[in-house]
Amino acid sequence: MNYLKLAVTITPVEEWLRDVLTAQLSETGFESFVETDDGFEGFIPEKDFNEKEVSNLLKTFDENHTFEVQKELIEEKNWNEEWEKNYFKPLVIAVKCLVRAPFHKDYPKLEYEIVIEPNMAFGTGNHETTSMMLEAILENDMQNKSVLDMGCGTGILGILSSMKGARKITAIDIDEWSFKGAGENAQINHIQNMEVKLGDASLLGDEKYDIIFANIHKNVLINDLPVYVRCLNKSGLLFMSGFYLEDIPDLRTKAEQVGLKETGFKSKNNWAVAVFEKPQN
């Protein structure tokens, strides 16, 4: 499957606008983004690209900003080379965890080392939502826990959970790249207790989890919250990300309606992670 790379130059470039545009484009089929000094690059399956949709979105902000858009066809066979040359650099999380690709040669030795094979799946740790989720795993007890990773991307959260002693991990994503990539990354990191599934929350049945990670879009999170609560053990924790700081009140309201209690949140560059607990009673 071929992908399109859309390079968007924003003048003047502003962090809030870059975040808004990438968030809205992600709802139109774009699967991953890379920030640049003057804007961003977005990647979408060629068959899903709608030029008019993109144009209409940019027109919403053209009163105070100008945009230059360039398209480039990225063949599947060239994607690893594209990442190797331009994007994926070794990443350190909380001075404890290293995230790198197989081709990296110069990197520090840390307590945890995750090797991610670059592909079109989201989740190398470079985005704030992923890095904050990784920090949450490092900060919490994962020993002997059952873990669900919704919107697993590369499988990076499940991999670190396993490294920290989780008993069993289920990783689910609607994207075929993620399904394939998460399974491959589990093998690369010698993870044998992570099952990867292709689909959405409708795959969840009667199974129970101690911890659920859901790094997805706000509207999907709100829609799927009742399912997460059903699958969460008493005193279990739900970590949600993929939304902005100002979205927390909406998520909190829905979470409280389905019986969850907020235990805290953290934010980075206006992206947020919110944590909720399922009470014992």
Buried (B, 14 or more C-beta within 10 A) or exposed (E): EEBBBBBBBBEEBEEEBBBBBBBBBBEBBBBBBBBBEBBBBBBBBEEEBEEEEBEEBBEEBEEEBEBEEEEEEBEEEEBBEBBBEEBBEBBBBBEBBBBBBEEBEEBEEBEBBBBBBBBBBBBBBBBBBBBBBBBBBBEBEBEEBBBBBBBBBBBBBBBBBBBBEBBBBBBBBBBEBBBBBBBBBBEBBEBEBBEBBBEBBEBBEEEEBBBBBBBBBBEBBBBBBBBBBBBBBEEBBBBBBBBBBEBBEBBBEBBEEBBBEBEEBBBBBBBBBBBBBBEEE
